[in-house]
């Protein structure tokens, strides 16, 4: 049932025990804040360019999101790894429930604390679309399949974006080729450009994202280069295929 005038949309009914599931220990890096999305972790020579570049990038990505998914205010969306605002900051009129592994007391809408690599406290198909922006690369490689299964379980469609391994600039530190170096060299190089110890982030190749979410996987490009990969399936496609 839709919310009344002036009221925020209600989150789908959670499974029993969702509060217990949501209040587990914090075992993940907090990767959801808007400052992270606009390269707030960078401190090297390119950092001064980060905010204006990121603002334009976010606007283009959001336009692509709206075009490819066809979401409307009636589309029920779960934003997994929402941070302090996530998708709601870009589209406050949409029906969005935020999910994160840490409490977000200032999140501007329905919110559930939960770990998507374990089990989200929602019924199968509770949402039309699962949204995840620059989250999966922060997860341990061995937990990514579980994350993908949960998003696919709770939603009929999805939009999962992650920076492309093939892009020559590491997006968190803004360091050229940092993510292509062997671990020891990467750790030393990382300290030149990043304010946080996130050098263990593992960016994904296109095939890795496709293996988790299926096709299509589309490219967000800067000129001829793929800057990020996006696994996208519309809610309508999910309904048609059952």
Secondary structure, 3 states (H helix, E strand, C coil): CCCCCCCCCCCCCECCCHHHHHCCCCCCCCCCCHHHHCCCCECCCCHHHHHHHHHHHHHHHHHHHHHHHCCCCCCEEEEECCCCCCHHHHCCCCEEEEEECCCCCCCCCCEEECCCCCCCCECCCCEEEEEEECCHHHCCHHHHHHHHHHHHHHEEEEEEEEEECCCCEECCCCEECHHHCCHHHHHHHHCCCECCCCCCCCCECHHHHHHHHCCCEEEEEECCEEEEEEEEECHHHHHHHC
